[in-house]
């Protein structure tokens, strides 16, 4: 006779789709844990609104308004506080391409709008409409995403991808604003053969091939894809 109190030896406790953490009893049935929901909310708040700084003039750090702050680092030499000297004899570009690609259509605002459209489709709602310029449209998208974040963390199967997108954009914007060099991606190989591209600050990754979720230390311990091929 089967004892219902005896756990099935083949049973695996559900984990968050965005991190390797096991779901708590009050999180069972959700796609993502509440910690990751909070991380997504923080990242969205950091991207939207006017620029807000913390600290004094000589030692200050941006708190929110990361998207709006990109407008101040578009000129060559801006962002790091020092002018950049080029060894080329050709005239420099009038604008820096990295922050421009994040700020322009197709960048941060557009990706957030695409996520909101996806959520509307999952919920059976009509397509969202935008008003104003890209800054206003980004703020509108962020507001709507935050309003529906509880639903998405509980029910959207791609919430892990959404969290990866928004936190990645925060880091990219912050690097452009501070002048920090962009991290170089590393190609590592999952045992299933899928190649994952990560950086040294990657919080974790889910393999697209076998769906295994790796914590930060685990994914950085994977062998390099080039070595596996050799």
Sine and cosine of phi, psi and omega as CSV:
sin_phi,cos_phi,sin_psi,cos_psi,sin_omega,cos_omega
0.00,0.00,0.72,-0.70,-0.06,-1.00
-0.98,0.22,0.77,-0.64,0.05,-1.00
-1.00,-0.03,0.92,-0.40,-0.05,-1.00
-0.89,0.45,-0.32,0.95,0.00,-1.00
-0.99,0.15,-0.24,0.97,-0.01,-1.00
-1.00,0.07,0.86,-0.51,-0.03,-1.00
-0.92,0.38,0.57,-0.82,0.07,-1.00
-0.92,0.39,0.82,-0.57,-0.03,-1.00
-0.87,0.48,-0.37,0.93,0.01,-1.00
-1.00,-0.08,0.04,1.00,-0.06,-1.00
-0.98,0.19,0.69,-0.72,0.08,-1.00
-0.90,-0.44,0.79,-0.61,-0.02,-1.00
-0.90,0.43,0.71,-0.71,-0.04,-1.00
-0.85,0.52,0.62,-0.79,0.03,-1.00
-0.88,-0.48,0.31,-0.95,0.05,-1.00
-0.92,0.40,0.63,-0.78,0.01,-1.00
-0.96,0.27,-0.24,0.97,-0.07,-1.00
-0.96,-0.27,-0.25,0.97,0.02,-1.00
-0.48,-0.88,0.23,-0.97,-0.05,-1.00
-0.98,0.18,0.05,1.00,-0.06,-1.00
-0.93,0.37,0.70,-0.71,0.08,-1.00
-0.95,0.32,0.62,-0.79,0.01,-1.00
-0.94,0.35,0.62,-0.79,0.08,-1.00
-0.97,0.25,0.22,-0.97,-0.02,-1.00
-0.84,0.55,-0.63,0.77,-0.02,-1.00
-0.99,0.16,0.04,1.00,0.05,-1.00
-0.94,-0.33,-0.08,1.00,-0.04,-1.00
-0.86,0.52,0.68,-0.73,-0.06,-1.00
1.00,-0.10,-0.19,0.98,0.04,-1.00
-1.00,0.01,0.36,-0.93,0.11,-0.99
-0.98,0.18,-0.65,0.76,-0.10,-1.00
-0.78,-0.62,0.46,-0.89,0.05,-1.00
-0.96,0.26,0.27,-0.96,-0.03,-1.00
-0.95,0.30,-0.40,0.91,0.08,-1.00
-0.90,0.44,-0.69,0.72,0.02,-1.00
-0.94,0.33,-0.55,0.84,0.11,-0.99
-0.88,0.48,-0.66,0.75,0.05,-1.00
-0.91,0.41,-0.60,0.80,0.05,-1.00
-0.89,0.45,-0.65,0.76,0.02,-1.00
-0.91,0.42,-0.66,0.75,0.00,-1.00
-0.90,0.44,-0.67,0.75,0.02,-1.00
-0.89,0.46,-0.70,0.71,-0.02,-1.00
-0.89,0.45,-0.66,0.75,0.02,-1.00
-0.90,0.45,-0.67,0.74,0.02,-1.00
-0.90,0.44,-0.56,0.83,0.01,-1.00
-0.93,0.36,-0.53,0.85,-0.05,-1.00
-0.97,0.24,-0.57,0.82,-0.19,-0.98
-1.00,-0.02,0.21,-0.98,0.15,-0.99
0.98,0.18,-0.07,-1.00,0.03,-1.00
-0.96,0.28,0.28,-0.96,-0.03,-1.00
-0.95,0.33,0.77,-0.64,0.06,-1.00
-0.82,-0.58,0.81,-0.59,-0.01,-1.00
-0.95,-0.32,0.43,-0.90,0.09,-1.00
-0.81,-0.58,0.67,-0.74,-0.01,-1.00
0.97,-0.24,0.02,-1.00,-0.01,-1.00
-1.00,0.03,0.01,-1.00,-0.11,-0.99
-0.88,0.48,-0.59,0.81,-0.06,-1.00
-0.99,0.11,-0.36,0.93,-0.04,-1.00
-0.60,-0.80,0.98,0.21,-0.04,-1.00
-0.85,-0.53,0.40,-0.92,-0.04,-1.00
-0.71,-0.71,0.67,-0.74,0.00,-1.00
-0.95,0.30,0.70,-0.72,-0.04,-1.00
-0.97,-0.24,-0.69,0.72,0.02,-1.00
-0.46,-0.89,0.11,-0.99,-0.07,-1.00
0.98,0.20,0.52,0.85,-0.04,-1.00
-0.86,0.51,-0.66,0.75,-0.02,-1.00
-0.91,0.42,-0.71,0.71,0.00,-1.00
-0.89,0.45,-0.55,0.83,-0.03,-1.00
-0.93,0.37,-0.33,0.94,0.01,-1.00
-0.88,0.47,-0.48,0.88,-0.01,-1.00
-0.88,0.47,-0.43,0.90,-0.03,-1.00
-1.00,0.06,-0.06,1.00,-0.04,-1.00
-0.84,-0.55,0.37,0.93,-0.02,-1.00
-0.97,0.23,-0.49,0.87,-0.04,-1.00
-0.97,0.25,0.61,-0.79,0.05,-1.00
-0.83,0.56,0.71,-0.70,-0.01,-1.00
1.00,-0.07,-0.21,0.98,0.01,-1.00
-1.00,0.03,0.31,-0.95,0.04,-1.00
0.97,-0.24,-0.65,0.76,-0.02,-1.00
-0.97,-0.23,-0.18,0.98,0.00,-1.00
1.00,0.03,-0.08,1.00,0.03,-1.00
-0.77,-0.64,0.51,-0.86,0.01,-1.00
-0.96,0.29,0.56,-0.83,0.00,-1.00
-0.99,-0.17,0.78,-0.63,-0.03,-1.00
-0.98,-0.21,0.81,-0.59,-0.01,-1.00
-0.98,-0.20,0.61,-0.79,0.03,-1.00
-1.00,0.05,-0.05,1.00,-0.02,-1.00
-0.99,0.11,0.53,-0.85,0.04,-1.00
-1.00,0.06,-0.19,0.98,0.02,-1.00
-0.98,0.21,0.42,-0.91,-0.01,-1.00
-0.92,0.40,0.66,-0.75,0.00,-1.00
-0.93,0.36,0.40,-0.91,0.05,-1.00
-0.91,0.42,0.58,-0.81,-0.03,-1.00
-0.92,0.39,-0.37,0.93,0.00,-1.00
-0.71,-0.71,0.49,-0.87,0.07,-1.00
-0.98,0.22,0.77,-0.64,-0.11,-0.99
-0.95,0.32,-0.57,0.82,-0.09,-1.00
-0.89,0.46,-0.82,0.57,0.04,-1.00
-0.93,0.38,-0.50,0.87,0.02,-1.00
-0.90,0.43,-0.65,0.76,0.00,-1.00
-0.92,0.40,-0.50,0.87,0.05,-1.00
-0.97,0.25,-0.57,0.82,-0.10,-1.00
-1.00,0.08,-0.51,0.86,-0.12,-0.99
-0.97,0.24,0.15,-0.99,0.09,-1.00
-0.87,0.49,0.71,-0.70,-0.12,-0.99
0.98,-0.18,-0.17,0.99,0.01,-1.00
-0.99,-0.11,-0.70,-0.72,-0.12,-0.99
-0.85,0.53,-0.77,0.63,-0.07,-1.00
-0.87,0.50,-0.68,0.73,-0.04,-1.00
-0.91,0.41,-0.67,0.74,0.00,-1.00
-0.90,0.44,-0.67,0.74,0.04,-1.00
-0.90,0.44,-0.61,0.79,0.05,-1.00
-0.90,0.44,-0.64,0.77,0.01,-1.00
-0.90,0.44,-0.62,0.78,0.06,-1.00
-0.91,0.43,-0.67,0.75,0.00,-1.00
-0.91,0.42,-0.64,0.77,0.07,-1.00
-0.86,0.50,-0.69,0.73,0.01,-1.00
-0.87,0.49,-0.69,0.72,0.00,-1.00
-0.90,0.44,-0.66,0.75,0.03,-1.00
-0.87,0.49,-0.65,0.76,0.01,-1.00
-0.91,0.42,-0.65,0.76,0.03,-1.00
-0.89,0.45,-0.57,0.82,-0.04,-1.00
-1.00,0.04,-0.12,0.99,-0.03,-1.00
0.97,0.24,0.40,0.92,-0.01,-1.00
-1.00,-0.04,0.30,-0.95,0.07,-1.00
-0.94,0.35,0.35,-0.94,-0.04,-1.00
-0.90,0.43,0.71,-0.70,0.01,-1.00
-0.92,0.39,0.43,-0.90,0.03,-1.00
-0.87,-0.50,0.51,-0.86,-0.09,-1.00
-0.90,-0.43,0.49,-0.87,0.04,-1.00
-0.73,-0.68,0.53,-0.85,0.07,-1.00
0.99,0.13,-0.22,-0.97,0.01,-1.00
-0.99,0.16,-0.11,-0.99,-0.08,-1.00
-0.89,0.45,-0.60,0.80,0.04,-1.00
-0.88,0.47,-0.71,0.70,0.01,-1.00
-0.91,0.42,-0.63,0.78,0.01,-1.00
-0.92,0.39,-0.63,0.78,0.06,-1.00
-0.89,0.45,-0.70,0.71,0.01,-1.00
-0.88,0.47,-0.63,0.78,0.04,-1.00
-0.90,0.44,-0.70,0.71,-0.01,-1.00
-0.90,0.43,-0.69,0.72,0.01,-1.00
-0.87,0.49,-0.70,0.71,0.01,-1.00
-0.86,0.52,-0.74,0.67,-0.03,-1.00
-0.92,0.40,-0.63,0.78,0.02,-1.00
-0.90,0.43,-0.66,0.75,0.01,-1.00
-0.92,0.39,-0.62,0.78,0.03,-1.00
-0.87,0.49,-0.60,0.80,-0.07,-1.00
-0.98,-0.21,0.23,0.97,-0.08,-1.00
-0.91,0.42,-0.62,0.79,0.01,-1.00
-0.86,0.51,-0.70,0.71,0.04,-1.00
-0.89,0.46,-0.73,0.69,-0.07,-1.00
-0.89,0.45,-0.69,0.72,-0.01,-1.00
-0.91,0.41,-0.47,0.88,-0.01,-1.00
-1.00,0.06,-0.54,0.84,-0.21,-0.98
-0.81,-0.59,-0.35,0.94,-0.09,-1.00
-0.99,0.13,0.85,-0.53,-0.06,-1.00
-0.92,0.39,-0.32,0.95,-0.02,-1.00
-0.97,-0.24,0.41,0.91,-0.01,-1.00
-0.88,0.48,-0.55,0.84,0.04,-1.00
-0.88,0.47,-0.64,0.77,0.04,-1.00
-0.92,0.38,-0.62,0.78,0.04,-1.00
-0.88,0.48,-0.72,0.69,0.01,-1.00
-0.89,0.46,-0.65,0.76,0.04,-1.00
-0.87,0.50,-0.67,0.74,-0.01,-1.00
-0.89,0.45,-0.78,0.62,-0.12,-0.99
-0.94,0.35,-0.64,0.77,0.02,-1.00
-0.94,0.34,-0.55,0.83,0.05,-1.00
-0.91,0.41,-0.66,0.76,0.01,-1.00
-0.92,0.40,-0.58,0.82,0.07,-1.00
-0.88,0.48,-0.72,0.69,-0.01,-1.00
-0.91,0.42,-0.66,0.75,0.00,-1.00
-0.90,0.44,-0.70,0.72,0.02,-1.00
-0.90,0.44,-0.68,0.73,-0.02,-1.00
-0.89,0.46,-0.63,0.77,0.02,-1.00
-0.91,0.41,-0.64,0.77,0.02,-1.00
-0.92,0.39,-0.61,0.79,-0.02,-1.00
-0.94,0.33,-0.65,0.76,-0.05,-1.00
-1.00,0.09,-0.29,0.96,-0.06,-1.00
1.00,0.09,0.14,0.99,0.02,-1.00
-0.92,0.38,0.62,-0.79,-0.01,-1.00
-0.93,0.36,0.59,-0.80,0.01,-1.00
-0.93,0.38,0.69,-0.73,0.02,-1.00
-0.93,0.36,0.62,-0.78,0.01,-1.00
-1.00,0.09,0.80,-0.60,0.01,-1.00
-0.93,0.36,0.54,-0.84,0.01,-1.00
-0.88,-0.47,0.72,-0.70,0.03,-1.00
-1.00,-0.09,0.90,-0.44,0.03,-1.00
-0.88,-0.47,0.35,-0.94,-0.11,-0.99
-0.91,-0.41,0.80,-0.60,0.14,-0.99
-0.97,0.25,0.49,-0.87,0.05,-1.00
-0.82,0.57,-0.39,0.92,0.02,-1.00
-0.97,0.22,-0.16,0.99,0.02,-1.00
0.97,-0.26,-0.17,0.99,0.01,-1.00
-0.97,0.26,0.67,-0.74,0.02,-1.00
-1.00,-0.04,0.78,-0.62,0.04,-1.00
-0.94,-0.35,0.68,-0.73,0.05,-1.00
-0.96,-0.28,0.89,-0.46,-0.08,-1.00
-0.74,-0.67,0.13,-0.99,0.12,-0.99
-0.81,-0.59,0.13,-0.99,-0.05,-1.00
-0.91,0.41,-0.34,0.94,0.01,-1.00
-0.98,-0.22,0.16,0.99,0.02,-1.00
-0.85,0.53,0.82,-0.58,-0.03,-1.00
-0.96,0.30,-0.29,0.96,-0.05,-1.00
0.33,-0.94,0.11,-0.99,-0.01,-1.00
-0.39,-0.92,0.50,-0.86,0.09,-1.00
-0.93,-0.36,0.78,-0.63,0.01,-1.00
-0.94,0.34,0.77,-0.64,0.01,-1.00
-0.96,0.29,-0.38,0.93,-0.05,-1.00
-0.99,0.17,-0.82,0.58,-0.06,-1.00
-0.96,-0.29,-0.04,1.00,0.03,-1.00
0.93,0.36,0.27,0.96,0.04,-1.00
-0.96,0.29,0.68,-0.73,0.02,-1.00
-0.99,-0.12,0.81,-0.59,0.01,-1.00
-0.95,-0.31,0.70,-0.72,0.18,-0.98
-0.97,0.24,0.15,-0.99,-0.07,-1.00
-0.85,0.53,-0.76,0.65,-0.03,-1.00
-0.91,0.41,-0.57,0.82,-0.03,-1.00
-0.93,0.36,-0.69,0.72,-0.05,-1.00
-0.94,0.34,-0.53,0.85,0.02,-1.00
-0.97,0.26,-0.28,0.96,0.04,-1.00
-1.00,0.06,-0.16,0.99,0.01,-1.00
-0.92,0.39,0.52,-0.85,0.01,-1.00
-0.93,0.38,0.48,-0.87,0.06,-1.00
-0.89,0.45,0.61,-0.80,-0.06,-1.00
-0.90,0.45,-0.58,0.81,-0.01,-1.00
-0.90,0.44,-0.64,0.77,0.01,-1.00
-0.93,0.37,-0.59,0.80,0.04,-1.00
-0.90,0.44,-0.64,0.77,-0.01,-1.00
-0.92,0.39,-0.56,0.83,0.00,-1.00
-0.94,0.34,0.00,0.00,0.00,0.00
